[in-house]
Amino acid sequence: MDRNYGGVFIIWDRLFGSYQEELEDEPCIYGVRKPLNSFDPLAANLQHYKRMALDAWHTKSWWDRLTLWFRRTGYRPADAEAAMPVPSCDLDNFQRFDPQISRGLRAYALLQHLIYSGATLALLWNAAQMSYGQQLAAVALLARPDRQRPHSRRPPPGRLNWRDWH
């Protein structure tokens, strides 16, 4: 169907003429068409730009390098497609990302979530009494990339392998 891009607000599809009623002969498929295989929200939001950057890098045409950012959805230069083919998605055999996660790891993730939620709530509660610099330092401490993405660091030998967690 490749329509109804509005996501949350249908008004955009109405304004730009991309709205389509559901058809009886073509059932809707909700969600992503290609499995992401990650829980990383940054990767989920930037995956399309990564593909476009790789296509721009691998195409030989300078015109394609400049214009592929403004072309229709799904456009790929022919030489980039030949160099890095992306298999089409077989929706009949779609397998969602569902790694096996141990009970201990789930408990750790819940504990980490509760600690960060509590710290964020404490920051918001006390923000009026804090200087701008203190607020900035607290936000920086909470948003440290190594805390959000534990797999970005290598564990010492003999310790838990963080990369196995996702």
Helices and strands as residue ranges (DSSP letters): H 11-16, H 41-58, H 62-67, G 68-70, H 78-83, G 91-93, H 103-126, G 127-129, H 132-142, H 145-148, G 150-152, G 162-165
